[in-house]
Amino acid sequence: MYKTVPVKARFTDEEKAFWINQCEHANSLINSAIYHTRQTHYSKLEQQGDAFTTYWCGDELLKGWKTYKCSTTYPELDKALKDSPHYKAMAAQSAQQTLKTVGESITSYNGLVNVFYKGEVDRPSLPKYRKRGGLAACTFPRQALNYKDGCFYPSISRQTKPHLLTEIKLHLPEFIDSDWVKEVTVRPYLGELWIDWVIDDGKEPINSNPNLDYTQAWSFDHGGTNWLTGVSTHGKSLIIDGRKLKAMNQGYCRLVAKYKQGKSDFYWAGVLHEENEPALLQRVPDYADRSTKQRLVHFLGDNASDANLDRVQRKRNNQMRDAVNKAARFIINRCLNDRVGNLVIGWNDGQKNGSNMGKRNNQNFVVIPTGRLIERLKQLCPEYGIILTITEEAYTSKASYLDGDSLYKHGEKPAGWKPSGQRVKRGLYKSRRDGHIINADCNGAANIMRKVATQLGLSLAEVGRGALTLPRRVDLFKGLSKSYRKRCSGVF
């Protein structure tokens, strides 16, 4: 199975200068390719004579070129830009990979043109230029990498190689076998450089795991304070605590507001402090040009306001990534321990888009990375033979599981329908039958499972009031030991 492993790069100052220079050339090469694409496309439209038109964009009447497919391809770009100074400054295969990204963008544009005339999407536009002087990712296929003594040595162009002051190498992480590596990308990310290792570990997706029972399932309902509430057909229940995630996001928003105080809402670009620049430039190699030197100051300096914002954003993103990985691993291990073959998650596409629950509720709910967790589970489940089912969760929180209320899809609820039970207090749900009090989130998770029980052939006989009353609360950051995670991941 192909996987991408991102690792934070730890380069020396000389190595960092080289990679920033390469990323700048990649950015300029992309802009050159887009310029060639646009000029070629518009010159062909001019030859047609009737390609200029007027059209409505919302309430405004605009004029411009008609929307036609672009005929420019990657081979044409490669031939036209082979003599470009940016192309020559990069390794040949790395430059080709950069141009292929532009070719893929053109292919995507042509696909949007087809659906545009069917009325399914808004008017598409050709790929736009990147910010001048910015950085873009540099990609090296396996053919452009030489492996020696635990390091990969990327190809370097003849034009750049004589100016190097040090040997350029990429240290292979210990947990990656050199034979697995298929591609390496060095990319900028919020003021830092990261290395993406694309590997193929030789594993194949498992269609059916004989150690799992596919008549059993774990079902999860997502929220805010209770990030994920799970109920299993074995009569077990748990809650993955989300209060830590809420605190992280609140701290992030507070720091962003602090560093952006008195500035425009759109402010984020960095400002170099001139009084700090001379001292930092002493750590920059002499052969680097002025633009590269300024970018190195941005990397090395810690007093610029944008550096603070970059640091805050990096920390928050790393915290969310860590939480997603821990939650996904915990859920997978839980299914393996209980020998459960089905995993059901309630999720409505686009439910967080345009959410208007108030500033505080939006901050506590919308930014919780449940969508990223689902994508992570989609990657992990085939590796262990677990069947992941994503179902819409309309009315699952209102309907009473113990009373067997009917469950409808969104928009299909009949007029006059009312749930049997009700929420009597925050977090508590009261059923009509015997007035039983159960956990409200467990009630939602059980209803999510009930929506797909017939489809998956699940038995809900053990999912009763006892399983829904007192779920176990799990703290991903403090409640799980490393030995537990290792023990669970090695079950099969």
C-alpha positions in Angstrom: 0.0 0.0 0.0 1.2 3.5 -0.9 1.6 5.8 2.0 3.0 9.3 2.6 5.0 9.9 5.7 5.6 13.7 6.5 8.7 14.4 8.5 10.0 17.8 9.7 13.3 18.6 8.0 16.4 19.4 10.1 18.8 21.0 7.7 22.0 22.9 8.3 22.0 26.6 7.2 23.7 25.7 4.0 21.3 22.9 3.2 18.4 25.1 4.0 19.7 27.8 1.6 19.9 25.2 -1.2 16.4 23.9 -0.6 14.8 27.4 -0.4 16.6 28.3 -3.6 15.2 25.1 -5.3 11.7 25.8 -4.0 11.9 29.4 -5.4 12.9 28.1 -8.8 10.0 25.6 -8.6 7.6 28.4 -7.8 8.9 30.5 -10.7 8.8 27.5 -13.1 5.1 27.0 -12.2 4.4 30.6 -13.0 6.3 30.4 -16.3 4.2 27.3 -17.2 1.0 29.0 -16.4 2.0 32.1 -18.4 2.8 29.9 -21.4 -0.5 28.1 -21.0 -2.6 31.2 -20.8 -0.9 33.0 -23.7 -1.2 29.9 -25.9 -4.8 29.4 -24.9 -5.9 33.0 -25.5 -4.0 33.3 -28.9 -6.0 30.3 -30.1 -9.2 31.9 -28.9 -8.3 35.1 -30.8 -8.0 33.1 -34.0 -11.5 31.8 -33.6 -12.9 35.3 -33.8 -16.2 34.7 -31.9 -14.7 33.5 -28.6 -15.2 36.9 -26.8 -18.6 37.2 -25.1 -20.6 38.7 -22.2 -21.9 36.7 -19.3 -23.6 37.1 -16.0 -21.7 36.6 -12.7 -24.2 36.9 -10.0 -25.9 40.3 -10.5 -23.1 41.7 -12.6 -22.8 41.6 -16.4 -19.2 40.9 -17.4 -17.4 40.4 -20.6 -14.5 38.0 -21.4 -13.4 34.9 -23.2 -15.8 32.1 -23.7 -15.1 28.9 -21.7 -13.2 26.5 -23.9 -11.0 23.6 -23.1 -7.3 24.2 -22.9 -5.2 22.1 -25.4 -1.8 22.7 -23.6 -0.3 19.4 -22.4 2.7 18.5 -20.2 4.9 17.4 -23.1 4.3 20.8 -24.7 5.2 22.6 -21.5 8.4 20.5 -21.1 9.5 21.3 -24.6 8.7 25.0 -24.3 10.4 25.6 -21.0 13.4 23.3 -21.3 15.7 26.4 -21.8 14.2 28.3 -18.9 16.8 29.4 -16.3 14.4 28.0 -13.6 14.2 24.7 -15.4 18.0 24.5 -15.7 18.6 25.4 -12.0 16.6 22.4 -10.9 17.3 18.7 -11.5 15.8 17.6 -14.7 13.4 15.1 -13.2 12.4 17.4 -10.4 11.6 20.2 -13.0 9.5 17.7 -14.9 7.6 16.7 -11.9 6.9 20.4 -11.2 5.6 20.9 -14.8 3.4 17.7 -14.4 1.5 19.5 -11.6 0.6 22.2 -14.0 -0.4 19.6 -16.6 -2.7 18.0 -14.0 -4.2 21.3 -13.2 -5.0 21.8 -16.9 -6.6 18.4 -17.0 -8.8 19.2 -14.0 -9.8 22.5 -15.7 -10.9 20.7 -18.8 -12.9 18.3 -16.7 -14.7 21.2 -15.0 -15.4 22.7 -18.4 -17.4 19.6 -19.3 -19.6 19.7 -16.2 -19.9 23.5 -16.4 -21.9 23.3 -19.6 -24.1 20.7 -17.9 -24.9 23.4 -15.2 -23.3 21.4 -12.4 -20.5 23.9 -11.4 -19.8 27.6 -11.6 -17.7 29.0 -14.4 -14.1 27.5 -14.1 -10.9 29.5 -14.6 -7.5 28.5 -15.8 -4.8 27.8 -13.2 -3.9 31.1 -11.4 -0.4 32.4 -10.8 1.4 31.7 -7.5 2.7 34.5 -5.4 5.8 36.1 -6.9 8.9 35.1 -4.9 7.1 32.4 -3.0 8.1 28.8 -2.5 6.7 25.6 -4.1 7.4 21.9 -3.4 10.3 20.1 -5.1 9.6 16.5 -5.9 12.2 13.8 -6.7 11.1 10.4 -8.1 13.1 7.3 -7.1 15.2 7.5 -10.3 16.5 10.9 -9.2 17.7 9.6 -5.8 20.8 7.6 -4.9 20.9 5.7 -1.6 24.1 5.4 0.4 24.8 4.8 4.1 21.3 5.6 5.3 20.8 8.7 3.3 19.3 9.6 -0.1 21.3 11.9 -2.3 19.0 13.9 -4.8 20.1 14.8 -8.3 21.4 18.3 -8.7 21.6 20.3 -11.9 24.9 21.1 -13.5 24.2 24.8 -13.1 23.7 24.6 -9.3 26.3 22.0 -8.3 29.4 24.1 -8.6 28.1 26.6 -6.1 27.3 24.2 -3.3 29.3 24.5 -0.1 28.1 21.2 1.4 26.8 17.8 0.3 23.1 17.7 -0.1 21.5 14.6 1.5 18.2 13.5 3.0 18.4 11.3 6.1 16.1 8.3 5.9 13.9 7.8 9.0 14.7 4.6 10.9 11.2 3.2 10.5 11.3 3.4 6.7 13.1 0.7 4.6 15.1 2.2 1.7 13.4 -0.3 -0.7 10.0 1.2 0.2 10.8 4.7 -1.0 9.1 5.7 -4.3 9.2 9.5 -4.2 10.5 12.3 -2.0 9.1 15.8 -1.8 10.6 18.8 0.1 7.9 21.3 0.7 7.5 24.6 2.6 5.0 24.7 5.4 4.3 27.7 7.6 7.9 28.9 7.8 9.5 25.5 7.9 10.6 22.8 5.5 9.1 19.3 5.6 10.0 16.1 3.8 7.2 13.9 2.4 8.4 10.3 2.0 6.1 8.4 -0.4 6.5 4.7 0.3 5.1 1.3 -0.7 5.4 -1.1 2.2 4.2 -4.1 0.2 1.0 -4.6 2.3 -2.2 -5.3 0.4 -5.7 -4.4 1.5 -7.6 -7.2 3.3 -11.1 -7.8 2.0 -12.1 -10.3 4.7 -10.3 -10.9 8.0 -11.0 -14.4 9.4 -10.3 -13.1 12.9 -13.1 -10.6 12.8 -16.9 -11.1 13.2 -18.7 -9.2 10.5 -22.1 -9.5 12.3 -20.7 -7.2 15.1 -20.1 -3.5 14.9 -18.9 -0.3 16.7 -21.0 2.8 16.0 -19.8 6.4 16.7 -21.6 9.7 17.0 -19.5 12.9 16.9 -19.9 16.0 18.9 -17.9 18.7 20.8 -17.2 18.1 24.4 -17.9 14.4 23.8 -15.9 14.2 20.6 -16.8 10.6 19.8 -19.4 8.5 21.5 -19.3 4.8 20.7 -21.7 1.9 21.2 -21.0 -1.7 20.2 -23.3 -4.6 19.5 -21.5 -6.4 22.4 -23.3 -4.0 24.8 -20.3 -1.8 25.4 -20.1 2.0 25.2 -17.4 4.7 25.5 -16.8 8.4 25.1 -13.6 9.9 23.6 -13.2 13.2 25.5 -13.1 16.3 23.4 -12.5 18.9 26.1 -8.7 18.9 25.5 -9.3 19.6 21.8 -11.6 22.5 22.7 -9.0 24.0 25.0 -6.3 23.7 22.3 -8.5 25.5 19.8 -9.5 28.2 22.3 -5.8 28.8 23.1 -5.0 29.0 19.4 -7.7 31.5 18.7 -6.6 33.6 21.7 -3.0 33.8 20.5 -4.0 34.6 16.9 -6.1 37.4 18.1 -3.2 38.7 20.2 -0.7 38.7 17.4 -3.1 40.2 14.9 -4.3 42.9 17.2 -4.5 46.3 15.4 -3.9 44.7 12.0 -6.2 43.9 9.1 -8.3 40.8 9.2 -6.4 39.6 6.1 -3.0 40.2 7.6 -0.7 37.3 7.8 2.4 38.1 5.7 5.7 38.4 7.5 7.6 41.6 8.1 11.4 41.4 8.6 12.8 43.5 11.4 15.7 45.4 10.0 17.5 45.7 13.3 17.7 41.9 13.5 18.6 41.2 9.9 22.4 41.9 10.0 23.0 39.4 12.8 20.9 36.7 11.1 22.5 37.3 7.7 25.8 36.2 9.2 24.5 32.7 9.3 23.5 32.7 5.6 25.9 31.4 3.0 27.5 34.0 0.8 26.5 32.5 -2.5 22.8 32.9 -1.7 21.0 35.7 -3.5 19.2 38.6 -1.8 15.8 36.9 -2.1 17.1 33.7 -0.6 18.8 35.6 2.2 15.6 37.4 3.2 13.8 34.1 3.3 16.4 32.5 5.5 16.0 35.5 7.9 12.4 34.7 7.9 13.2 31.0 8.8 15.9 31.8 11.4 14.3 34.9 13.0 11.8 34.6 15.8 10.8 38.3 16.3 8.7 38.9 13.2 5.0 38.9 13.8 4.3 36.5 11.0 6.8 34.0 12.5 4.7 34.1 15.7 1.6 33.4 13.7 3.3 30.6 11.8 4.5 29.0 15.0 1.0 29.2 16.6 -0.6 27.7 13.4 2.1 24.9 13.2 1.5 24.0 16.9 -2.2 23.8 16.5 -2.0 21.8 13.3 0.4 19.3 15.0 -1.9 19.0 18.0 -4.9 18.3 15.8 -2.9 15.8 13.7 -1.8 14.0 16.9 -5.4 13.8 18.2 -6.6 12.4 14.9 -3.9 9.8 14.7 -4.5 8.7 18.3 -8.2 8.6 18.0 -8.0 6.6 14.7 -5.5 4.1 16.2 -7.6 3.7 19.4 -10.8 3.0 17.4 -9.0 0.5 15.1 -7.4 -1.3 18.1 -10.8 -1.4 19.9 -12.3 -3.1 16.9 -9.4 -5.6 16.8 -9.6 -6.4 20.5 -13.3 -7.0 20.4 -13.0 -8.8 17.1 -15.5 -6.5 15.5 -15.6 -6.4 11.7 -17.8 -3.3 11.1 -17.2 0.4 12.0 -20.1 2.8 11.5 -19.8 6.6 11.8 -22.6 9.2 11.5 -21.6 12.1 9.2 -23.5 14.6 7.1 -21.5 16.0 4.2 -21.2 19.7 4.3 -22.8 20.0 7.8 -20.0 22.4 9.0 -20.0 24.6 5.9 -21.6 27.9 6.7 -22.4 26.9 10.2 -24.0 29.8 12.2 -24.3 28.5 15.8 -22.7 31.6 17.3 -19.0 32.6 17.7 -18.4 30.3 20.8 -20.3 27.3 19.5 -18.6 27.5 16.1 -15.2 27.6 17.8 -16.0 24.6 19.9 -17.6 22.4 17.2 -16.7 23.4 13.7 -12.9 23.3 14.2 -12.9 19.8 15.7 -11.2 17.7 13.0 -13.8 14.9 12.7 -13.7 15.0 8.9 -9.9 14.4 9.0 -10.5 11.5 11.4 -12.9 9.9 9.0 -10.3 10.2 6.2 -7.7 8.6 8.4 -10.0 5.7 9.2 -10.6 5.2 5.5 -6.9 4.7 5.1 -6.5 2.3 8.1 -9.6 0.1 7.9 -8.6 -1.7 4.6 -5.3 -2.6 6.2 -7.0 -4.7 8.8 -10.1 -5.9 7.0 -12.5 -3.7 8.9 -15.5 -2.5 6.9 -16.1 1.3 7.4 -19.6 2.6 6.8 -20.4 6.3 6.7 -24.1 7.0 7.1 -26.1 10.3 7.4 -27.2 11.0 11.0 -30.4 12.9 10.5 -32.8 12.7 13.5 -30.6 10.2 15.4 -30.3 12.5 18.4 -34.0 13.3 18.6 -35.4 9.8 18.1 -35.6 7.4 21.0 -33.6 4.2 20.6 -35.3 2.3 23.4 -38.8 3.2 22.1 -37.9 2.2 18.5 -38.8 5.5 16.9 -38.7 5.5 13.1 -35.5 7.0 11.5 -35.8 9.0 8.3 -33.3 10.6 6.0 -32.8 14.3 6.0 -35.8 16.0 4.4 -38.0 12.9 4.4 -39.5 13.3 7.9 -43.4 13.2 7.5 -45.4 16.1 8.7 -46.4 15.8 12.4 -43.7 13.3 13.3 -42.5 13.7 16.9 -40.0 11.7 18.9 -41.1 9.5 21.7 -38.5 10.6 24.2 -36.8 14.0 24.9 -33.7 15.5 26.4 -34.5 16.4 29.9 -31.1 17.8 30.7 -27.8 18.4 28.9 -26.4 15.0 28.1 -29.4 13.0 29.4 -32.2 11.5 27.3 -35.5 10.2 28.8 -37.4 7.5 26.9 -41.2 7.2 27.0 -41.1 3.6 27.9 -40.8 3.3 31.7 -39.1 6.8 31.7 -35.6 5.4 31.5 -32.7 8.0 31.6 -29.8 7.2 29.3 -26.8 9.1 27.9 -28.0 11.3 25.0 -24.9 10.8 22.9 -25.1 7.0 23.4 -28.7 7.2 22.2 -27.5 8.9 19.0 -24.8 6.4 18.4 -27.2 3.5 18.9 -29.6 5.1 16.4 -26.8 5.5 13.9 -26.1 1.8 14.2 -29.8 1.1 13.8 -29.9 2.9 10.5 -27.6 0.4 8.9 -28.3 -2.7 11.0 -30.4 -4.4 8.2 -27.9 -3.4 5.5 -24.9 -4.9 7.4 -26.8 -7.8 9.0 -26.2 -6.7 12.6 -27.8 -8.0 15.7 -28.8 -5.3 18.3 -30.0 -7.7 21.0 -27.3 -6.8 23.4 -27.6 -3.0 22.9 -29.9 -2.2 25.8 -30.4 0.3 28.5 -27.3 -0.9 30.4 -25.0 -0.1 27.5 -26.4 3.3 27.0 -26.5 4.5 30.6 -22.9 4.9 31.8 -20.3 4.9 29.0 -16.6 4.8 29.9 -14.8 8.1 29.3 -11.4 7.9 27.5 -8.7 10.6 27.5 -6.5 10.2 24.4 -3.7 12.3 25.8 -3.4 11.0 29.4 -5.6 7.9 29.7 -3.8 5.7 27.2 -0.3 4.3 27.8 2.2 3.6 25.0 2.3 -0.1 25.9 -1.5 -0.3 25.5 -1.3 1.1 22.0 1.5 -1.2 21.0 -0.3 -4.2 22.5 -3.5 -3.4 20.7 -1.8 -2.8 17.4 -0.2 -6.2 17.5 -3.3 -8.2 18.1 -3.4 -9.6 14.6 
